[in-house]
Amino acid sequence: MKNTKTNRNEKNVQIALARARNLSVSTKHSVEISRNLRYKNTAFAKKYLEAVINYDSPVSFKRHVRNTGHKSGMSAGRYPVKAAKEFLKLIKSVESNAQFKGMDLSNLKITKLMSNQASIPRTGGRQRYATKRTHIDVEVMIGKTKKNPKEEKKVQKEVKQEPKHNHEHTHQHETKTKESKGDKNEFKQ
């Protein structure tokens, strides 16, 4: 698997993991929640999942959209409450794992959030209905802090306002280029 977002070969990279196996939630709902929370901050993820559980904010669906109703502000969306509760438990678990490792909780970024379909156990009974099962993996790292763009502009202005050297001297290569241009014009005539 090619990893493009994180570079684990760097020194001093701390990673915290949490896994949930054989959860009784929809895999399709889990895939959509994973897509919405991947590469986000854990604080944002917790607020977002709590809003989904309280029916305040729907999860936008991009892949599994057949017979899915529109929600305000998006094309297709739902409120997968059961899956959101499991994701919230898992995010809290990975935060406690990161805290145990001594990582800064205010700056955790979700680098890997993956939902896979688990093996489906057959239940007893006459019709032998199958139950939904899902595996979820979460991985967090300490995210890079964003610099304030206003501060960056101030630094760039200070660099530009440095005094320029006012030395008047000629370089040998300047005279050669003028001579070579004159030579090219002679060949054209």
C-alpha positions, 0 to 999 in steps of 0.5 A: 500500500502506497502511503502518500500523506505521512512519512514514517521514515522521519525521526521522532514520529509518534503514532497512536492506533486504535482498532475495532473488530466485528462491529455491528454497524453498516459498512457503507455508513462507516465508509462514508464517515471515514471519508468525511473524517480522514485527515481531520483533527480529532477535536473536529471529529468528535464535534462532528460525530456528536452533531450526527448523533444529535441529528444536527449535521448529516453525513454527506454521501458520495459513494453509496448514494442510490435511493439516498435523499438530499439534505440541506447544503449537500446532494445526498446525506444521512444520519448514521447514528449507530455508526457515529456512536462507534466512531466516537468511541474509537476516536476517544480510545485513540486519544487515550492511547496517544495520551498514554504515549505522551502525545499532545492531544490538542494537535492530533491529526487523523492520518489513517481512518479505514473501514472494511467489511468483516466476515458475516456470521450466520445467525440461527433461525429458519431464514438464517438472516445475516448481520452486518459486521465492520472492521474500523482502524484509526491512526493519529499523529501529531499534526503540523501547526499552521502558520498565521498568513498575516505573520508570513506576509510581515516576514516577507515584507521585512525581507524585501525591505532590506537595503540593496547594494548600490555598487556601480561596477561592470562585470565582464560577462555583461560586456561579452553578452553585448558583443555577442549580440552584435555578432549575431546581428552581423551574421543575419545581414 
